[in-house]
Each structure stands twice: as C-alpha cells, then as structure tokens.
Amino acid sequence: MFDAPHPGSVVDGYFGIFAKLRALSLLDSRTPTIYEAGLAEFYDHVIGAQVADVGVLQRVMNVPPSTRILDLACGSGRVGMPLAEAGHHVDGLEISHDMLRLAEQKRSALPADVAARLTFRHGDMTRFELSERYGVVLIGATSISLLLEAEQRQGLFQCVKRHLEPDGKFVFDIVDLRGERWERIHNYLDVWTHESDTGEEFAIVGQVIVPGTRRFTFNVYREFVDWSGTTQRAIGTSTKVRLDPDELRQELSQAGLTIVSETETDHAIVIVASHV
Ligand SMILES: C[S@@+](CC[C@H](N)C(=O)[O-])C[C@H]1O[C@@H](n2cnc3c(N)ncnc32)[C@H](O)[C@@H]1O
C-alpha cells in the first residue's frame, strides 16, 4: 500500500513517503518536531493515554509521598500528573510551548489539591536553573535519547546534579536496543487512528535507522478531521540516538553522578543515578 522507506534516504529528517508528503502543498503546517502544532495533540492522544511505564518509574523511584519531583521534558504531563495524584509535588520542564499548553489544559481539569501540587514551565533540559532542589529528577519516555550529542547530555547531567538534593535520585529510561533489537526498529511503517470528542484522526508513522549511525528517525504524517469536517494536516520528525548503560556510566561520572540501579522492562532499561 505504501512505498517502504528507503534505507538510504533520510534527508532533513524525512524519509520515504514522509519526504514526498512534505513536498506536497496540501499541508496546513510543517512542524519540525513531532511535539509541536497538531502533532502535540497527536502525541497526547496516542501516547498520552499509555501509563504502563509510570508504575515502573514509581516502583523504581521508591520515595515517600510528598517528594519534590522535577519531570524533565514533561510533555503534556503524562507522567507528572499521576505522580501528583499520588501525593508528590511535581514541577514539569518542557521545551515545546504546544505541549505545555496541553499540559496546562489538563492540569486545569484536575481536582484542586492535585493541580496545586503541579507546575509546568518552559525550559531546556540541557541548561536550566531553578531555585528548588529535588528528591527525584525524572526523564520519562526515553526522552534522554533526544539529546543526540554527548555535550548536550553533559549539560543535562550537570544541571541534574545541581538540582538534586544530597540523597536525591536521578531516574530515566533508555530504549533497550541491545543485540538484534537494534535491527528490528528499522523500516517500521504503520497507520494509527484515534477518535475523540473533537474529531477523528489518522497518522502514518514510520521509523528508520539513519544509515551508518546510531541514530533512528521517527516520522509522522497526521490528518485530523473535526466533527464539522475541517481537516488539519501536519508532518513532523524526531531523531533519537541509541545509548547504552556503559557509555552513560562514563558520562554521568564526569558530572559527579553514579548509576545505582538498572531495571529492565519489555523494551527499556530504567536507570537510577545519584551523587557519587
Ligand atoms: C517523548 S516526549 C515525552 C513527554 C513526556 N515526558 C511523556 O513521558 O509523555 C519528549 C518530550 O521532550 C521534549 N523535549 C525535547 N527536547 C527537549 C529539551 N531540550 N528540553 C526540554 N524538553 C525537551 C519534547 O518537546 C517532548 O515533549
């Protein structure tokens, strides 16, 4: 039905059918990432509903109620909201204004006591300065892998170290791409559909490994039709890098952090680090 993405053709972040769709003039917006404009809603509808990893993160964190948590790259609050519901005080930091808008919308629908334990602010996880110190600094949904360069991750680790309480925990997950899992993520292509109160949408999603690198690129082309029949179209890209615990151990130690546990789930490794 679709052209399979060609392995040698990631250009400006787009490959295969996505590169062709991007070139068409029918697009209402062209977003550079999958976390902006119409694609923020797409992420929130499709991924935002998934919570299986939140329980794992909570178990691994193993902290008392009312812990102060910093949720980096918090998106639309998928992880932070259940943590606030569990009694923690959660500050979310996020670079996409569109994701923050959704997070605020959802926060305003929460019971007042839960909403009062939750804040969202704009910022870059590789360079931020907040006045608070945290019992847990968290990065969910393997978002650390969006930091493609070691210098960006070093910026993150230095910031995390400064913001952790002396016995605080830095908790994050990475996609488990060891062994043959790596090849399996290449040439993925699918159609996702979703219906909500506001309308229905479909998205063509695909992923390829960028040839000769440890990077993999995810593309989305989404059409959303509201119940009045108006169609919005958007296309976006996101590239992640394959990280493994050994290189992270070294990078973390440069920043004065050390890995204290690694927990394997179906597709990810959840890492807890603390001050050396
Ligand atoms: C995969 S989503 C995860 C969202 C949320 N943590 C979750 O678990 O659903 C990645 C998020 O990271 C954000 N992001 C990417 N680079 C960032 C940066 N340098 N600083 C802060 N947020 C960033 C994106 O805008 C996006 O919302």
Ligand as a Chemical Component Dictionary entry (heavy atoms), coordinates in Angstrom:
data_LIG
# 
_chem_comp.id                   LIG 
_chem_comp.type                 NON-POLYMER 
_chem_comp.pdbx_formal_charge   0 
_chem_comp.three_letter_code    LIG 
# 
loop_
_chem_comp_atom.comp_id 
_chem_comp_atom.atom_id 
_chem_comp_atom.alt_atom_id 
_chem_comp_atom.type_symbol 
_chem_comp_atom.charge 
_chem_comp_atom.model_Cartn_x 
_chem_comp_atom.model_Cartn_y 
_chem_comp_atom.model_Cartn_z 
_chem_comp_atom.pdbx_ordinal 
LIG C1  C1  C 0  8.796  11.517 24.025 1  
LIG S1  S1  S 1  8.152  13.070 24.615 2  
LIG C2  C2  C 0  7.930  12.654 26.325 3  
LIG C3  C3  C 0  6.936  13.504 27.038 4  
LIG C4  C4  C 0  6.629  13.037 28.463 5  
LIG N1  N1  N 0  7.816  13.000 29.306 6  
LIG C5  C5  C 0  5.985  11.660 28.451 7  
LIG O1  O1  O 0  6.538  10.754 29.070 8  
LIG O2  O2  O -1 4.937  11.514 27.833 9  
LIG C6  C6  C 0  9.606  14.048 24.611 10 
LIG C7  C7  C 0  9.401  15.468 25.067 11 
LIG O3  O3  O 0  10.681 16.073 25.222 12 
LIG C8  C8  C 0  10.572 17.440 24.861 13 
LIG N2  N2  N 0  11.930 17.944 24.653 14 
LIG C9  C9  C 0  12.758 17.664 23.614 15 
LIG N3  N3  N 0  13.945 18.281 23.797 16 
LIG C10 C10 C 0  13.854 18.949 24.977 17 
LIG C11 C11 C 0  14.760 19.766 25.706 18 
LIG N4  N4  N 0  15.998 20.019 25.262 19 
LIG N5  N5  N 0  14.345 20.294 26.882 20 
LIG C12 C12 C 0  13.089 20.065 27.344 21 
LIG N6  N6  N 0  12.182 19.299 26.677 22 
LIG C13 C13 C 0  12.569 18.741 25.520 23 
LIG C14 C14 C 0  9.677  17.383 23.646 24 
LIG O4  O4  O 0  9.132  18.630 23.314 25 
LIG C15 C15 C 0  8.642  16.347 24.093 26 
LIG O5  O5  O 0  7.556  16.934 24.731 27 
# 
loop_
_chem_comp_bond.comp_id 
_chem_comp_bond.atom_id_1 
_chem_comp_bond.atom_id_2 
_chem_comp_bond.value_order 
_chem_comp_bond.pdbx_ordinal 
LIG C1  S1  SING 1  
LIG S1  C2  SING 2  
LIG S1  C6  SING 3  
LIG C2  C3  SING 4  
LIG C3  C4  SING 5  
LIG C4  N1  SING 6  
LIG C4  C5  SING 7  
LIG C5  O1  DOUB 8  
LIG C5  O2  SING 9  
LIG C6  C7  SING 10 
LIG C7  O3  SING 11 
LIG C7  C15 SING 12 
LIG O3  C8  SING 13 
LIG C8  N2  SING 14 
LIG C8  C14 SING 15 
LIG N2  C9  SING 16 
LIG N2  C13 SING 17 
LIG C9  N3  DOUB 18 
LIG N3  C10 SING 19 
LIG C10 C11 SING 20 
LIG C10 C13 DOUB 21 
LIG C11 N4  SING 22 
LIG C11 N5  DOUB 23 
LIG N5  C12 SING 24 
LIG C12 N6  DOUB 25 
LIG N6  C13 SING 26 
LIG C14 O4  SING 27 
LIG C14 C15 SING 28 
LIG C15 O5  SING 29 
# 
